[in-house]
């Protein structure tokens, strides 16, 4: 990092939000601060705002996950939201799907460093996992628009399961544009606005539930 650049610090609200998992979350943040840009995982402008832009943002999915479930995070990249979910919810069985070898190597390093025993890594695209099992919840962040995402993940969602996607301000418009695809795959979408505990901008979570 260039001289003079300061890292965003987690607030007391963030510490309280993550509770017992805060220590591991902070360790994950330190790994990203030290290696994230170097390993091509996050851009230089994103590093100083790691907590608000990535960790707290990813945590917006937590309220939409069951108590006991298998989670499949597609396009995990640097670990958003998959690693954040695994840290915050150790009772969940979290599977990370990431096609790039170097990103899988990073995810494996994180799992090893943090001692996460509830994570399985798959070097694969979402489409390559079809026929290999279905998850109770499929999660996604910055992978594709809703139309494409539904097409990619529908066959990976278990009966009664859901797709939980982190989106920006265009979330409602994306859902509207994906109406035909959602209907075709028997999914009903709801857009939830989740206020951030660190910044003014809210996070939008699209929950698509299997209706039959």
C-alpha positions in Angstrom: 0.0 0.0 0.0 1.3 3.5 -0.7 2.6 5.6 2.2 -0.1 7.6 3.9 -3.0 5.2 3.1 -5.0 4.3 6.1 -7.1 1.2 6.6 -10.7 1.6 7.7 -11.2 0.3 11.2 -14.1 -1.8 12.4 -16.5 0.2 14.6 -17.9 -1.0 17.9 -21.2 -1.7 16.1 -19.3 -4.1 13.8 -17.6 -5.8 16.7 -21.0 -6.3 18.4 -22.6 -7.5 15.1 -20.0 -10.3 14.5 -19.8 -11.1 18.2 -17.8 -14.3 18.9 -16.7 -14.5 15.3 -15.1 -11.1 15.3 -11.6 -12.4 16.0 -11.6 -14.6 12.9 -13.2 -11.9 10.8 -10.5 -9.5 11.8 -7.8 -12.1 11.0 -9.5 -12.5 7.5 -9.4 -8.7 7.1 -5.7 -8.7 7.9 -4.9 -11.4 5.3 -6.8 -9.3 2.7 -5.0 -6.1 3.7 -1.6 -7.9 3.4 -2.2 -10.0 0.3 -5.5 -9.0 -1.3 -4.2 -6.6 -3.9 -0.9 -8.5 -4.3 -2.7 -11.6 -5.3 -5.2 -9.8 -7.6 -8.2 -10.4 -5.4 -9.3 -6.8 -4.7 -8.4 -3.5 -6.3 -6.1 -1.0 -4.6 -9.0 1.5 -4.1 -11.0 -1.2 -2.3 -8.4 -2.2 0.3 -8.8 0.9 2.6 -12.5 0.3 2.8 -12.4 -3.4 3.3 -14.8 -3.6 6.2 -17.6 -1.6 4.8 -17.3 -2.6 1.1 -16.7 -6.3 1.6 -17.0 -7.8 5.0 -20.1 -5.9 6.3 -21.6 -5.9 2.8 -21.2 -9.7 2.6 -22.7 -10.2 6.0 -26.0 -8.8 4.7 -26.9 -12.3 3.6 -26.7 -13.8 7.1 -30.3 -13.0 8.1 -31.6 -14.9 5.0 -29.8 -18.2 5.8 -31.4 -21.1 7.7 -30.0 -22.3 11.1 -28.8 -25.6 9.7 -28.1 -25.9 6.0 -25.7 -26.6 3.2 -24.6 -23.4 1.5 -23.1 -23.1 -2.0 -21.3 -19.9 -2.8 -20.8 -19.5 -6.5 -17.9 -17.4 -7.9 -16.4 -17.0 -4.4 -13.3 -15.1 -5.5 -11.7 -13.5 -2.5 -14.3 -15.1 -0.2 -17.3 -12.9 -0.5 -19.7 -13.8 0.8 -18.7 -17.4 1.3 -15.8 -17.0 3.8 -17.7 -14.4 5.7 -20.7 -16.8 6.0 -18.4 -19.6 7.1 -16.8 -17.5 9.8 -20.0 -15.9 11.1 -22.1 -19.1 11.0 -19.8 -22.1 11.9 -22.8 -24.4 12.1 -23.4 -24.2 8.4 -21.8 -26.5 5.8 -20.3 -24.0 3.4 -19.2 -25.0 -0.1 -17.2 -22.5 -2.2 -17.2 -22.8 -6.0 -14.5 -20.8 -7.8 -13.1 -21.6 -11.3 -9.7 -19.9 -11.0 -6.8 -21.9 -9.5 -5.1 -18.9 -7.9 -8.3 -17.9 -6.2 -8.9 -21.4 -5.0 -5.3 -21.4 -3.6 -6.1 -18.2 -1.7 -9.4 -19.7 -0.3 -7.5 -22.8 0.8 -4.9 -20.5 2.6 -7.7 -18.7 4.4 -9.4 -21.9 5.4 -6.1 -23.2 6.7 -5.0 -20.0 8.5 -8.4 -19.5 10.2 -9.0 -23.2 11.0 -12.4 -23.2 9.2 -13.6 -26.8 9.4 -17.0 -26.1 7.8 -15.7 -25.2 4.3 -15.2 -27.3 1.2 -13.6 -25.7 -1.9 -14.6 -26.7 -5.5 -12.5 -25.5 -8.4 -15.5 -25.3 -10.8 -18.0 -23.0 -12.4 -21.5 -23.2 -11.2 -22.6 -24.9 -14.4 -20.0 -27.7 -13.8 -21.6 -28.6 -10.5 -24.9 -29.6 -12.0 -25.8 -33.2 -11.2 -23.4 -33.3 -8.3 -25.8 -32.4 -5.6 -28.0 -29.5 -4.5 -27.7 -26.9 -1.8 -30.3 -25.5 0.6 -29.1 -22.0 -0.3 -27.0 -20.8 -3.2 -25.3 -17.4 -2.5 -23.7 -15.0 -5.0 -22.0 -11.6 -5.1 -20.9 -9.7 -8.2 -21.1 -12.8 -10.4 -23.8 -12.0 -13.0 -27.1 -10.1 -13.5 -30.2 -11.9 -12.2 -31.3 -13.3 -15.5 -28.0 -15.1 -16.1 -27.6 -15.9 -12.4 -30.9 -17.7 -12.3 -30.0 -19.7 -15.4 -26.6 -20.6 -13.9 -27.8 -21.7 -10.4 -31.4 -22.9 -10.7 -30.4 -26.6 -11.0 -28.2 -26.3 -7.9 -31.0 -25.3 -5.6 -32.6 -28.0 -3.5 -36.4 -28.4 -3.3 -37.6 -25.7 -0.9 -34.3 -24.0 -1.2 -33.3 -20.5 -2.3 -30.9 -18.3 -4.2 -29.6 -15.4 -2.1 -27.8 -12.8 -4.2 -26.1 -9.6 -3.0 -26.9 -6.7 -5.3 -26.6 -2.9 -5.7 -29.2 -0.3 -6.3 -30.4 -1.9 -9.6 -31.6 -5.0 -7.7 -35.3 -4.4 -8.3 -34.7 -3.6 -12.0 -32.7 -6.8 -12.4 -35.5 -8.8 -10.9 -38.0 -7.2 -13.2 -35.8 -8.0 -16.2 -35.4 -11.6 -15.0 -39.2 -12.1 -14.6 -39.5 -14.7 -17.4 -36.4 -16.6 -16.3 -37.6 -16.7 -12.7 -41.0 -18.0 -13.8 -39.4 -20.6 -16.1 -37.3 -21.9 -13.2 -40.2 -21.8 -10.6 -38.5 -19.2 -8.4 -40.2 -16.2 -6.7 -38.0 -13.2 -6.0 -38.1 -10.7 -3.2 -35.8 -7.7 -2.8 -34.7 -6.7 0.7 -32.9 -3.5 1.6 -30.4 -4.1 4.3 -29.0 -0.9 6.0 -25.3 -0.9 6.5 -23.9 -0.5 10.0 -20.8 1.3 8.6 -22.0 3.6 5.8 -25.0 5.4 4.4 -25.5 3.1 1.4 -27.7 0.1 1.9 -27.1 -3.4 0.6 -29.8 -5.1 -1.5 -30.3 -8.8 -1.1 -32.4 -10.7 -3.6 -34.0 -13.9 -2.2 -35.4 -16.2 -4.9 -37.3 -19.1 -3.3 -38.2 -22.3 -5.1 -42.0 -22.4 -5.3 -42.4 -25.9 -6.7 
